[in-house]
């Protein structure tokens, strides 16, 4: 480190010349990285830049092929994450390592030496509730993991590390699953930890939040560092973006004017229960027209997932009706929704949106395998499948060695291209897109946005459920705000006020009063 | 939280100068599954050999003897294929169900029900004695497959509709089938109080190679029967079914990710029942092939556990229909060798060790193993 600020804080972590190879890829090519005690250090880069790999090396998950890691000045060699956590270094991964059928408390205690035999659940529940309260990580210690939203599950992961006494916390794209309000809470948590002398590595590819939370930033591109430990004060968003992708990003989105046609999706007083058997949707009425994108904003866990599932036949509704072009699809099967050309970009790309061990080709035909020319009455024409898959692979730039590659080997951005390619190929009348850009890099986000706007121009009705307000406002023609299973506000995107939406999303002024939802009369 | 936390380097109990470390594999090369399977079998034979050697045997001589007594001449090769025949069909039954992650442990019971169904055609009798083979045999096949399918559909239905664990149900139903068979051979179909039925009329016998000895003298005494053809044809059909049919696609999708399958509009409930029924039908056909091709009557001891060995066969074959054929022949050879080698438990031991080695070898497919020197 040449800059004089280096002396101001002791180095909590020092990584020198880290090299990590995977078959066919050099994920880290001589990477240096410093983390000072008491700072938030952002690690910025596109998907596949090597950020996660570098941090997995630090957290003991991978052994580097070359290079040295020093912790508080002493050489450190972690053989497993357990060694790392014993040294006070904990990582929260993008994909959580939680046991779905166990409670929050059980997950946090899992692998610890205490309690030895008898689990005094009550005591630990209280202890964890207390720890969670102190850090502003609201989660019910008695809830089972499968009942929690992704955002809540992340809080459990952070709690797990805090409970183990982590002083160096590595967060791999933590805000990818958070709503703005939740992200702000997380930032407060991080700030208080840092003030207490802990250190945080914050992996991200969102420029805005990096400038907001980080003290310094290291930028990576293609396995190498393009900016090392730069104080955030001396950077600009566009400068960082250039370092990250090697090109200027278009921050504005071109869109055609809003010309909605007839109503495609009509929901009337829809009620549905969540996985926990509690009401998740409490009387939703919404219309979406052709050529319109309806953005649904809300904090994770306020019914958005259930809304998408009801629209796509994956969840039963207890009341109300859902029609697409006048045909009832509520309380029918997913197949009925597909027949009505309801496309679905699901929240969970790897668990729901794709079959990870099947090939790209098999994944691309998921929605059309029953139709000619891909299939006849009984059999599937492999030649037609390959032609179809190759056509989509070309058209949507899905980076895979071939259409026979297993889907699980694709990066997040390519997986999402695959899903969008498949859904768009099914000629949607209604597109249900849930968190379509979550965890994607800037380039892939641009692609997803363009594809959604193309669909809008082509006359599809789109319902976009996203926790990223900026994304909703950039893409949507109208914005509905969900809170506790209700639509608490409905705006034209042009007139929408971010502050007001943020307030509604967090229950400000609307938690008790049900806002009467006016069936919109746009145009 | 304390303000400082000491850097604690791992100090484990191990004194070895190196340690093993597993890293998840990103991609599995095409040759690797074949290589690990072959490696596992070699290791298994080495371990078996060691045990034989400790027990005072000469492992090389024993293996040579096993090969000799299973493949050494046309006659024993034919006997090996006869043993392989029911394994191919039951192995396919398991491989198909396992593809959808339906753990059908009940191929044995479905096999017995198939044998019973086929026997019913000539023992009730459904067709009068003297009906030509061309009618009797297809009828027996249909009856066997129907009996197996219904018997397989029971756990399928319970699993699909009520969420009942199929392993427990199929395992228990094996015993029900065994007692069902016992009732018929001890009671209504007993011949003179013995626990076996009267022999089937010749028109209910599957043709054997030796039947053609008049034309081809070399075929004399060869016991290979038409059931082998059933197995081979079934393997081709099942391969097509899994990899080229619409329902096969659905099965593969459900097997990999039930959530993705539901998302794709696939009826998982219906497929569960259908696949269980097809699986049962294949095992049932194996039962028919055994009573009509080998035993020529219904009796209690018609299976030395084909339906259970089928689980291992399907596993070794990595659930591929053609792999099932190869694995079945290998296991047929081991079963046959059991007659030759004393104690006859030795081939069973080898089977067991092969299975364990194969399961252990899975780790090589999922992880890369690195050997690391420990720093002093």
Interface residues (C-beta under 8 A of the other chain):
Chain A: X22 X23 X62 X63 X71 X72 X74 X76 X77 X78 X79 X80 X83 X86 X87 X88 X162 X165 X167 X196 X197 X198 X312 X313 X314 X333 X334 X335 X337 X338 X344 X346 X348 X351 X352 X353 X354 X355 X356 X357 X358 X362 X365 X366 X367 X369 X370 X375 X378 X379 X380 X382 X406 X409
Chain B: X1 X2 X3 X4 X5 X6 X7 X8 X9 X10 X19 X21 X23 X26 X27 X240 X244 X245 X246 X247 X248 X249 X252 X253 X256 X257 X259 X260 X261 X262 X263 X264 X265 X266 X267 X370 X372 X375
